[in-house]
Amino acid sequence: MTYVVTDNCIRCKYMDCVEVCPVDCFYEGENMLVIHPDECIDCGVCEPECPAEAIKPDTEPNLDKWLQLNAEYADKWPNITVKREAPADAKERDGETGKFEKYFSAEAGEGD
């Protein structure tokens, strides 16, 4: 089992999770984070730290798309281990529907 980052992270991109991850398995895109499934040790400490509740265990139903997306972009984006500020409009975007279709960017973030 692994944890995956889902669409509610898009344009929220809170980074509380990266600070607590003991194995540094988060990777940063332009407007979201992903978890590398081969590096995640299933400790679960990141899940309760996410204010947007965007981190889920891959055992929950209908997360195959997100597991694939996390795996793909974790190999393309830079590693992130240091918490930075969330976007200014993160609270307004939290819970918005259709975020993947509207806002997803394949561009890499800054990383560490």
VEXKE-619455 format. One record per residue: residue in one letter; x, y, z of N, C-alpha, C in turn. Coordinates in Angstrom, 2 decimals. Example, Ala and Ser with C-alpha at 12.3 -4.5 7.8 and 13.67 -1.06 7.14 Angstrom:
REM VEXKE-619455
<atom type="A" n_u="13.19" n_v="-5.69" n_w="7.80" ca_u="12.30" ca_v="-4.50" ca_w="7.80" c_u="13.20" c_v="-3.30" c_w="7.80"/>
<atom type="S" n_u="12.85" n_v="-2.25" n_w="7.08" ca_u="13.67" ca_v="-1.06" ca_w="7.14" c_u="12.90" c_v="0.03" c_w="7.87"/>
//
This chain:
REM VEXKE-619455
<atom type="M" n_u="0.85" n_v="-1.19" n_w="0.00" ca_u="0.00" ca_v="0.00" ca_w="0.00" c_u="0.88" c_v="1.24" c_w="0.00"/>
<atom type="T" n_u="0.33" n_v="2.29" n_w="-0.55" ca_u="0.99" ca_v="3.58" ca_w="-0.55" c_u="-0.08" c_v="4.66" c_w="-0.37"/>
<atom type="Y" n_u="0.36" n_v="5.85" n_w="-0.16" ca_u="-0.56" ca_v="6.99" ca_w="-0.13" c_u="-0.44" c_v="7.73" c_w="-1.44"/>
<atom type="V" n_u="-1.51" n_v="8.39" n_w="-1.85" ca_u="-1.50" ca_v="9.16" ca_w="-3.10" c_u="-2.07" c_v="10.54" c_w="-2.85"/>
<atom type="V" n_u="-1.60" n_v="11.48" n_w="-3.63" ca_u="-2.13" ca_v="12.84" ca_w="-3.59" c_u="-3.20" c_v="12.92" c_w="-4.66"/>
<atom type="T" n_u="-4.36" n_v="13.47" n_w="-4.32" ca_u="-5.49" ca_v="13.54" ca_w="-5.24" c_u="-5.73" c_v="14.99" c_w="-5.69"/>
<atom type="D" n_u="-6.78" n_v="15.17" n_w="-6.46" ca_u="-7.03" ca_v="16.45" ca_w="-7.13" c_u="-7.24" c_v="17.64" c_w="-6.22"/>
<atom type="N" n_u="-7.63" n_v="17.45" n_w="-4.98" ca_u="-7.84" ca_v="18.62" ca_w="-4.13" c_u="-6.54" c_v="19.35" c_w="-3.80"/>
<atom type="C" n_u="-5.41" n_v="18.71" n_w="-4.05" ca_u="-4.12" ca_v="19.39" ca_w="-3.84" c_u="-3.88" c_v="20.46" c_w="-4.91"/>
<atom type="I" n_u="-4.47" n_v="20.26" n_w="-6.09" ca_u="-4.23" ca_v="21.18" ca_w="-7.20" c_u="-4.69" c_v="22.59" c_w="-6.82"/>
<atom type="R" n_u="-3.77" n_v="23.52" n_w="-6.95" ca_u="-3.95" ca_v="24.94" ca_w="-6.64" c_u="-4.16" c_v="25.22" c_w="-5.16"/>
<atom type="C" n_u="-4.08" n_v="24.19" n_w="-4.30" ca_u="-4.02" ca_v="24.40" ca_w="-2.85" c_u="-2.57" c_v="24.26" c_w="-2.43"/>
<atom type="K" n_u="-1.99" n_v="23.11" n_w="-2.78" ca_u="-0.55" ca_v="22.83" ca_w="-2.61" c_u="-0.02" c_v="23.26" c_w="-1.24"/>
<atom type="Y" n_u="-0.75" n_v="22.84" n_w="-0.22" ca_u="-0.23" ca_v="23.01" ca_w="1.13" c_u="0.97" c_v="22.07" c_w="1.26"/>
<atom type="M" n_u="1.96" n_v="22.44" n_w="2.00" ca_u="3.15" ca_v="21.61" ca_w="2.09" c_u="3.43" c_v="21.08" c_w="3.50"/>
<atom type="D" n_u="2.40" n_v="21.04" n_w="4.32" ca_u="2.56" ca_v="20.50" ca_w="5.67" c_u="3.04" c_v="19.05" c_w="5.62"/>
<atom type="C" n_u="2.61" n_v="18.33" n_w="4.61" ca_u="2.94" ca_v="16.91" ca_w="4.46" c_u="4.42" c_v="16.65" c_w="4.24"/>
<atom type="V" n_u="5.08" n_v="17.51" n_w="3.48" ca_u="6.49" ca_v="17.26" ca_w="3.17" c_u="7.37" c_v="17.37" c_w="4.41"/>
<atom type="E" n_u="6.95" n_v="18.18" n_w="5.33" ca_u="7.72" ca_v="18.40" ca_w="6.55" c_u="7.75" c_v="17.18" c_w="7.47"/>
<atom type="V" n_u="6.70" n_v="16.37" n_w="7.43" ca_u="6.61" ca_v="15.23" ca_w="8.34" c_u="7.02" c_v="13.90" c_w="7.70"/>
<atom type="C" n_u="7.22" n_v="13.88" n_w="6.40" ca_u="7.53" ca_v="12.62" ca_w="5.71" c_u="8.93" c_v="12.13" c_w="6.08"/>
<atom type="P" n_u="9.02" n_v="10.94" n_w="6.69" ca_u="10.33" ca_v="10.45" ca_w="7.13" c_u="11.22" c_v="9.95" c_w="5.99"/>
<atom type="V" n_u="10.65" n_v="9.73" n_w="4.80" ca_u="11.45" ca_v="9.20" ca_w="3.69" c_u="11.52" c_v="10.16" c_w="2.50"/>
<atom type="D" n_u="11.02" n_v="11.38" n_w="2.67" ca_u="11.12" ca_v="12.41" ca_w="1.62" c_u="10.61" c_v="11.92" c_w="0.26"/>
<atom type="C" n_u="9.39" n_v="11.39" n_w="0.24" ca_u="8.86" ca_v="10.83" ca_w="-1.00" c_u="7.89" c_v="11.77" c_w="-1.74"/>
<atom type="F" n_u="7.91" n_v="13.07" n_w="-1.41" ca_u="7.05" ca_v="14.04" ca_w="-2.10" c_u="7.82" c_v="14.72" c_w="-3.23"/>
<atom type="Y" n_u="7.11" n_v="14.97" n_w="-4.31" ca_u="7.69" ca_v="15.62" ca_w="-5.49" c_u="6.77" c_v="16.76" c_w="-5.88"/>
<atom type="E" n_u="7.39" n_v="17.85" n_w="-6.37" ca_u="6.64" ca_v="19.09" ca_w="-6.56" c_u="6.41" c_v="19.44" c_w="-8.03"/>
<atom type="G" n_u="5.14" n_v="19.59" n_w="-8.35" ca_u="4.75" ca_v="20.14" ca_w="-9.64" c_u="4.46" c_v="21.62" c_w="-9.50"/>
<atom type="E" n_u="4.16" n_v="22.25" n_w="-10.60" ca_u="3.87" ca_v="23.69" ca_w="-10.58" c_u="2.75" c_v="24.04" c_w="-9.62"/>
<atom type="N" n_u="1.68" n_v="23.20" n_w="-9.59" ca_u="0.55" ca_v="23.56" ca_w="-8.73" c_u="-0.01" c_v="22.42" c_w="-7.89"/>
<atom type="M" n_u="0.78" n_v="21.36" n_w="-7.71" ca_u="0.39" ca_v="20.28" ca_w="-6.80" c_u="1.61" c_v="19.45" c_w="-6.43"/>
<atom type="L" n_u="1.44" n_v="18.57" n_w="-5.47" ca_u="2.47" ca_v="17.64" ca_w="-5.05" c_u="2.03" c_v="16.22" c_w="-5.42"/>
<atom type="V" n_u="2.99" n_v="15.30" n_w="-5.51" ca_u="2.69" ca_v="13.88" ca_w="-5.68" c_u="3.59" c_v="13.08" c_w="-4.74"/>
<atom type="I" n_u="3.20" n_v="11.84" n_w="-4.50" ca_u="3.97" ca_v="10.91" ca_w="-3.67" c_u="4.53" c_v="9.82" c_w="-4.57"/>
<atom type="H" n_u="5.81" n_v="9.52" n_w="-4.42" ca_u="6.41" ca_v="8.43" ca_w="-5.19" c_u="5.97" c_v="7.11" c_w="-4.54"/>
<atom type="P" n_u="5.19" n_v="6.28" n_w="-5.26" ca_u="4.65" ca_v="5.07" ca_w="-4.64" c_u="5.71" c_v="4.04" c_w="-4.26"/>
<atom type="D" n_u="6.84" n_v="4.04" n_w="-4.93" ca_u="7.90" ca_v="3.08" ca_w="-4.59" c_u="8.74" c_v="3.54" c_w="-3.41"/>
<atom type="E" n_u="8.61" n_v="4.80" n_w="-3.02" ca_u="9.37" ca_v="5.33" ca_w="-1.89" c_u="8.54" c_v="5.44" c_w="-0.62"/>
<atom type="C" n_u="7.23" n_v="5.55" n_w="-0.78" ca_u="6.32" ca_v="5.68" ca_w="0.37" c_u="6.39" c_v="4.41" c_w="1.21"/>
<atom type="I" n_u="6.54" n_v="4.57" n_w="2.51" ca_u="6.61" ca_v="3.41" ca_w="3.42" c_u="5.29" c_v="3.16" c_w="4.14"/>
<atom type="D" n_u="4.24" n_v="3.82" n_w="3.72" ca_u="2.91" ca_v="3.59" ca_w="4.27" c_u="2.82" c_v="3.89" c_w="5.76"/>
<atom type="C" n_u="3.55" n_v="4.90" n_w="6.20" ca_u="3.50" ca_v="5.25" ca_w="7.62" c_u="2.25" c_v="6.05" c_w="7.96"/>
<atom type="G" n_u="1.72" n_v="6.79" n_w="6.98" ca_u="0.48" ca_v="7.52" ca_w="7.19" c_u="0.59" c_v="8.85" c_w="7.90"/>
<atom type="V" n_u="1.79" n_v="9.30" n_w="8.25" ca_u="1.89" ca_v="10.57" ca_w="8.99" c_u="1.50" c_v="11.77" c_w="8.14"/>
<atom type="C" n_u="1.59" n_v="11.67" n_w="6.83" ca_u="1.25" ca_v="12.80" ca_w="5.96" c_u="-0.25" c_v="13.05" c_w="5.86"/>
<atom type="E" n_u="-1.04" n_v="12.00" n_w="5.89" ca_u="-2.48" ca_v="12.12" ca_w="5.65" c_u="-3.16" c_v="13.13" c_w="6.58"/>
<atom type="P" n_u="-2.99" n_v="13.03" n_w="7.90" ca_u="-3.68" ca_v="13.99" ca_w="8.78" c_u="-3.09" c_v="15.41" c_w="8.72"/>
<atom type="E" n_u="-1.91" n_v="15.56" n_w="8.15" ca_u="-1.27" ca_v="16.88" ca_w="8.08" c_u="-1.81" c_v="17.73" c_w="6.93"/>
<atom type="C" n_u="-2.49" n_v="17.12" n_w="5.98" ca_u="-2.97" ca_v="17.85" ca_w="4.80" c_u="-4.25" c_v="18.61" c_w="5.11"/>
<atom type="P" n_u="-4.20" n_v="19.96" n_w="5.13" ca_u="-5.40" ca_v="20.74" ca_w="5.42" c_u="-6.51" c_v="20.55" c_w="4.38"/>
<atom type="A" n_u="-6.13" n_v="20.18" n_w="3.15" ca_u="-7.11" ca_v="20.01" ca_w="2.08" c_u="-7.63" c_v="18.58" c_w="1.99"/>
<atom type="E" n_u="-7.14" n_v="17.70" n_w="2.87" ca_u="-7.52" ca_v="16.29" ca_w="2.85" c_u="-7.35" c_v="15.67" c_w="1.46"/>
<atom type="A" n_u="-6.23" n_v="16.00" n_w="0.81" ca_u="-5.95" ca_v="15.54" ca_w="-0.54" c_u="-5.11" c_v="14.26" c_w="-0.57"/>
<atom type="I" n_u="-4.67" n_v="13.78" n_w="0.57" ca_u="-3.85" ca_v="12.57" ca_w="0.63" c_u="-4.71" c_v="11.42" c_w="1.11"/>
<atom type="K" n_u="-4.70" n_v="10.33" n_w="0.31" ca_u="-5.54" ca_v="9.17" ca_w="0.61" c_u="-4.71" c_v="7.89" c_w="0.49"/>
<atom type="P" n_u="-5.07" n_v="6.84" n_w="1.24" ca_u="-4.43" ca_v="5.54" ca_w="1.03" c_u="-4.92" c_v="4.95" c_w="-0.29"/>
<atom type="D" n_u="-4.04" n_v="4.28" n_w="-1.01" ca_u="-4.44" ca_v="3.76" ca_w="-2.32" c_u="-5.43" c_v="2.60" c_w="-2.23"/>
<atom type="T" n_u="-5.77" n_v="2.19" n_w="-1.02" ca_u="-6.78" ca_v="1.14" ca_w="-0.85" c_u="-8.20" c_v="1.69" c_w="-0.95"/>
<atom type="E" n_u="-8.35" n_v="3.00" n_w="-0.93" ca_u="-9.69" ca_v="3.57" ca_w="-1.10" c_u="-10.13" c_v="3.37" c_w="-2.55"/>
<atom type="P" n_u="-11.43" n_v="3.21" n_w="-2.79" ca_u="-11.91" ca_v="2.96" ca_w="-4.16" c_u="-11.68" c_v="4.16" c_w="-5.09"/>
<atom type="N" n_u="-11.54" n_v="3.85" n_w="-6.36" ca_u="-11.47" ca_v="4.84" ca_w="-7.45" c_u="-10.24" c_v="5.74" c_w="-7.40"/>
<atom type="L" n_u="-9.12" n_v="5.23" n_w="-6.91" ca_u="-7.90" ca_v="6.03" ca_w="-6.86" c_u="-6.85" c_v="5.57" c_w="-7.88"/>
<atom type="D" n_u="-7.20" n_v="4.65" n_w="-8.76" ca_u="-6.23" ca_v="4.14" ca_w="-9.75" c_u="-5.63" c_v="5.26" c_w="-10.59"/>
<atom type="K" n_u="-6.47" n_v="6.17" n_w="-11.04" ca_u="-6.00" ca_v="7.31" ca_w="-11.84" c_u="-4.95" c_v="8.10" c_w="-11.07"/>
<atom type="W" n_u="-5.19" n_v="8.31" n_w="-9.79" ca_u="-4.29" ca_v="9.12" ca_w="-8.97" c_u="-3.00" c_v="8.39" c_w="-8.64"/>
<atom type="L" n_u="-3.08" n_v="7.07" n_w="-8.47" ca_u="-1.87" ca_v="6.28" ca_w="-8.25" c_u="-0.98" c_v="6.36" c_w="-9.48"/>
<atom type="Q" n_u="-1.56" n_v="6.24" n_w="-10.65" ca_u="-0.79" ca_v="6.34" ca_w="-11.90" c_u="-0.20" c_v="7.73" c_w="-12.07"/>
<atom type="L" n_u="-0.99" n_v="8.77" n_w="-11.80" ca_u="-0.50" ca_v="10.14" ca_w="-11.94" c_u="0.64" c_v="10.41" c_w="-10.96"/>
<atom type="N" n_u="0.50" n_v="9.96" n_w="-9.71" ca_u="1.56" ca_v="10.14" ca_w="-8.72" c_u="2.84" c_v="9.45" c_w="-9.17"/>
<atom type="A" n_u="2.73" n_v="8.22" n_w="-9.64" ca_u="3.90" ca_v="7.46" ca_w="-10.09" c_u="4.58" c_v="8.14" c_w="-11.28"/>
<atom type="E" n_u="3.79" n_v="8.57" n_w="-12.24" ca_u="4.34" ca_v="9.21" ca_w="-13.44" c_u="5.09" c_v="10.50" c_w="-13.12"/>
<atom type="Y" n_u="4.47" n_v="11.38" n_w="-12.36" ca_u="5.07" ca_v="12.69" ca_w="-12.13" c_u="6.13" c_v="12.68" c_w="-11.03"/>
<atom type="A" n_u="6.11" n_v="11.69" n_w="-10.15" ca_u="7.19" ca_v="11.58" ca_w="-9.15" c_u="8.52" c_v="11.30" c_w="-9.85"/>
<atom type="D" n_u="8.46" n_v="10.67" n_w="-11.02" ca_u="9.68" ca_v="10.41" ca_w="-11.80" c_u="10.12" c_v="11.62" c_w="-12.63"/>
<atom type="K" n_u="9.25" n_v="12.61" n_w="-12.75" ca_u="9.55" ca_v="13.78" ca_w="-13.60" c_u="9.81" c_v="15.05" c_w="-12.81"/>
<atom type="W" n_u="9.18" n_v="15.18" n_w="-11.65" ca_u="9.25" ca_v="16.40" ca_w="-10.88" c_u="10.35" c_v="16.32" c_w="-9.82"/>
<atom type="P" n_u="10.84" n_v="17.48" n_w="-9.34" ca_u="11.89" ca_v="17.48" ca_w="-8.32" c_u="11.36" c_v="17.13" c_w="-6.92"/>
<atom type="N" n_u="12.22" n_v="16.55" n_w="-6.13" ca_u="11.91" ca_v="16.21" ca_w="-4.76" c_u="11.73" c_v="17.48" c_w="-3.93"/>
<atom type="I" n_u="10.78" n_v="17.43" n_w="-3.00" ca_u="10.53" ca_v="18.56" ca_w="-2.11" c_u="10.49" c_v="18.05" c_w="-0.67"/>
<atom type="T" n_u="11.29" n_v="18.66" n_w="0.20" ca_u="11.35" ca_v="18.25" ca_w="1.60" c_u="11.15" c_v="19.41" c_w="2.56"/>
<atom type="V" n_u="11.07" n_v="20.61" n_w="2.01" ca_u="10.96" ca_v="21.82" ca_w="2.83" c_u="9.61" c_v="22.49" c_w="2.58"/>
<atom type="K" n_u="8.89" n_v="22.75" n_w="3.66" ca_u="7.59" ca_v="23.41" ca_w="3.54" c_u="7.76" c_v="24.86" c_w="3.12"/>
<atom type="R" n_u="6.97" n_v="25.26" n_w="2.13" ca_u="6.88" ca_v="26.67" ca_w="1.74" c_u="5.42" c_v="27.09" c_w="1.87"/>
<atom type="E" n_u="5.19" n_v="28.37" n_w="1.66" ca_u="3.84" ca_v="28.90" ca_w="1.78" c_u="2.93" c_v="28.35" c_w="0.68"/>
<atom type="A" n_u="1.69" n_v="28.12" n_w="1.03" ca_u="0.68" ca_v="27.72" ca_w="0.05" c_u="0.32" c_v="28.92" c_w="-0.81"/>
<atom type="P" n_u="-0.26" n_v="28.69" n_w="-1.98" ca_u="-0.71" ca_v="29.82" ca_w="-2.81" c_u="-1.70" c_v="30.71" c_w="-2.04"/>
<atom type="A" n_u="-1.71" n_v="31.97" n_w="-2.39" ca_u="-2.56" ca_v="32.94" ca_w="-1.69" c_u="-4.04" c_v="32.58" c_w="-1.74"/>
<atom type="D" n_u="-4.47" n_v="31.93" n_w="-2.83" ca_u="-5.89" ca_v="31.58" ca_w="-2.98" c_u="-6.19" c_v="30.12" c_w="-2.61"/>
<atom type="A" n_u="-5.30" n_v="29.48" n_w="-1.87" ca_u="-5.46" ca_v="28.06" ca_w="-1.53" c_u="-6.78" c_v="27.78" c_w="-0.81"/>
<atom type="K" n_u="-7.15" n_v="28.60" n_w="0.15" ca_u="-8.39" ca_v="28.36" ca_w="0.90" c_u="-9.61" c_v="28.45" c_w="-0.01"/>
<atom type="E" n_u="-9.58" n_v="29.36" n_w="-0.96" ca_u="-10.72" ca_v="29.51" ca_w="-1.88" c_u="-10.82" c_v="28.32" c_w="-2.83"/>
<atom type="R" n_u="-9.71" n_v="27.69" n_w="-3.16" ca_u="-9.68" ca_v="26.55" ca_w="-4.09" c_u="-9.97" c_v="25.22" c_w="-3.39"/>
<atom type="D" n_u="-9.83" n_v="25.18" n_w="-2.08" ca_u="-10.05" ca_v="23.95" ca_w="-1.32" c_u="-11.48" c_v="23.46" c_w="-1.51"/>
<atom type="G" n_u="-11.63" n_v="22.23" n_w="-2.01" ca_u="-12.95" ca_v="21.66" ca_w="-2.20" c_u="-13.59" c_v="21.95" c_w="-3.54"/>
<atom type="E" n_u="-12.96" n_v="22.77" n_w="-4.35" ca_u="-13.49" ca_v="23.08" ca_w="-5.68" c_u="-13.54" c_v="21.80" c_w="-6.52"/>
<atom type="T" n_u="-14.58" n_v="21.63" n_w="-7.28" ca_u="-14.70" ca_v="20.44" ca_w="-8.13" c_u="-14.10" c_v="20.70" c_w="-9.51"/>
<atom type="G" n_u="-13.69" n_v="19.61" n_w="-10.17" ca_u="-13.16" ca_v="19.70" ca_w="-11.52" c_u="-11.79" c_v="20.34" c_w="-11.61"/>
<atom type="K" n_u="-11.04" n_v="20.30" n_w="-10.54" ca_u="-9.74" ca_v="20.97" ca_w="-10.52" c_u="-8.73" c_v="20.38" c_w="-11.50"/>
<atom type="F" n_u="-8.75" n_v="19.06" n_w="-11.68" ca_u="-7.80" ca_v="18.45" ca_w="-12.61" c_u="-8.04" c_v="18.97" c_w="-14.02"/>
<atom type="E" n_u="-9.26" n_v="18.95" n_w="-14.46" ca_u="-9.59" ca_v="19.39" ca_w="-15.81" c_u="-9.32" c_v="20.88" c_w="-16.01"/>
<atom type="K" n_u="-9.56" n_v="21.67" n_w="-14.98" ca_u="-9.40" ca_v="23.12" ca_w="-15.09" c_u="-7.96" c_v="23.60" c_w="-14.91"/>
<atom type="Y" n_u="-7.21" n_v="22.97" n_w="-13.99" ca_u="-5.96" ca_v="23.59" ca_w="-13.56" c_u="-4.70" c_v="22.73" c_w="-13.61"/>
<atom type="F" n_u="-4.82" n_v="21.42" n_w="-13.78" ca_u="-3.62" ca_v="20.59" ca_w="-13.67" c_u="-2.53" c_v="21.06" c_w="-14.64"/>
<atom type="S" n_u="-1.30" n_v="21.12" n_w="-14.13" ca_u="-0.14" ca_v="21.48" ca_w="-14.94" c_u="0.89" c_v="20.37" c_w="-14.82"/>
<atom type="A" n_u="1.41" n_v="19.92" n_w="-15.94" ca_u="2.48" ca_v="18.91" ca_w="-15.95" c_u="3.85" c_v="19.52" c_w="-15.72"/>
<atom type="E" n_u="3.90" n_v="20.85" n_w="-15.60" ca_u="5.19" ca_v="21.52" ca_w="-15.39" c_u="5.73" c_v="21.22" c_w="-14.00"/>
<atom type="A" n_u="7.04" n_v="21.14" n_w="-13.91" ca_u="7.70" ca_v="20.88" ca_w="-12.62" c_u="7.66" c_v="22.11" c_w="-11.73"/>
<atom type="G" n_u="7.71" n_v="21.86" n_w="-10.44" ca_u="7.85" ca_v="22.94" ca_w="-9.46" c_u="9.32" c_v="23.22" c_w="-9.20"/>
<atom type="E" n_u="9.58" n_v="23.96" n_w="-8.14" ca_u="10.95" ca_v="24.35" ca_w="-7.79" c_u="11.75" c_v="23.23" c_w="-7.14"/>
<atom type="G" n_u="11.10" n_v="22.43" n_w="-6.31" ca_u="11.82" ca_v="21.43" ca_w="-5.53" c_u="12.64" c_v="22.14" c_w="-4.45"/>
<atom type="D" n_u="13.55" n_v="21.41" n_w="-3.84" ca_u="14.37" ca_v="21.98" ca_w="-2.77" c_u="15.42" c_v="22.93" c_w="-3.29"/>
//
